[in-house]
Amino acid sequence: MINGETKDGKVTAVHDKSIDFIYNGEDLTYEFKKDDIQKIVFASGRTQIIAQPKTSISNLPTTTAEERKNKIAILPFTMVSNDQGLMSEAMSDQIQHATINSFKKNTNQIIVQDPMTTNALLLQNNLDPSLIKNLMPKQLAELLGVEYVVYGTANISFEGTRSYGSSSTTYKDKRDKEKKKEKSSGSEYTSNSSSTVSNYDTSIELNIFSDAGRNVYSVSRNGFGNSLDSYNGTINYLVKRTPWGSKHK
């Protein structure tokens, strides 16, 4: 809800200016005005934005340059996919956490802000991913109390599945296959197995801005491999080449 409250249950109908809603464990249908609803998070993971909370950019809290020095915050990732299940907040947060862990492991001379602090500050100021775009990088850095802000986009497309099969033959007695051909005694057993693998095409984009509004790092790279978690290797590659990374030249 716009006031920050969360209601758990089932949306049974969506109208022009309202929705019909049933609380978990109840049968009575309630009607909520869309103006009072910020978003609906469905069981599938899909999020539908209904109304934006009003945020006064001029009233956002700020911090001093000394307080922000050598600190960096990684924002929740923007997700782009042909699979609705990958467009969820959970997936965005998962990749955000993977990027934070990569910065902690592969960089030095920079302090990485804890994601709980970053996300709490965003929520306290009613800044969801769509409203973040209304702020200049300088404003966002001042709000989060960091010198640098990392904007990330993960483009993960489902490319279909591929099946693999194999078979193997074993012998009950101790004779090898050549002796088996000589019609020795024993039994032959053949087993077949198959597996299905989902393939994904992944690309990761990172943009890092300073609290002066300067873009200090901007790069995009296709993922390594076709598995869903191939974004991990790509993020590590990109983070190592940031201005504080172990591979920076």
C-alpha positions, 0 to 999 in steps of 0.5 A: 500500500502507499502507506507502507502496509502490506496485505497478504491474500488473493487479488480476484479482480482488477477494475479501472479504479479498484481491485477486489481482494480476499485476505488469506484464510477468509472468504469475504471480498474487499474492494481497495482503491488503486490510489491507495495501492503502490504495487501488487506482487503476484505468487508468480513473482511478477510485480505490477506497479499501481500507483507511485508514492509521492516523493519530494526530491527537494526534501531528501536527506543529504550527507557531507563529502567527508562522510561519503568518501571512499564508500560505494553502494550497489543498487538493486538490479534492473531486470530485463527478460522474456521470462516473467519469473526472472523479473521478480524483486527476488532475482534483482536482489539476488544479483545485487547481493552477488555484485556486492560480494564480488566487490568485497572480494575483488576490490580494495581501497573502497568501502562497500555499503551493506545491502540492508542499509542501501535498500532500507534507505531507498524504502524509507524514502519511497524509492522503488526502481522506477522512482530511482530513475527520477534522481540524479546520481549526485542526489542518490549518492548524497541520500545513500551516504556514499561517494559512488553508486553502481547501477546494474542491468541484467538481461537474461533471456530464456533460450529453450531447453536441450536434452542429452542422453547416454547408455552404458553396458555392464557385465555380471561376471568378471570377464571383459567384453572380448571374452563376452564375444566368445560366448562365455557365461554371464549376463549383460546389462544396458542402462540408459539415462537422459537429462534436460538442461535449460539454456539462458543468454545473459548480459550484464551492464554496470554503470558507476557514478560519483557523487559529483555526477561523473560516470567513472565506469561504464561497461557491458558484457555477455555472460560466460556459459548458458546456465542461469547463474552464469551472471556470477562469472560475468559480474566478477569479470567486470568488477575486477576491472573497475577503478578499484578492481584487482585487474584494473590497469 
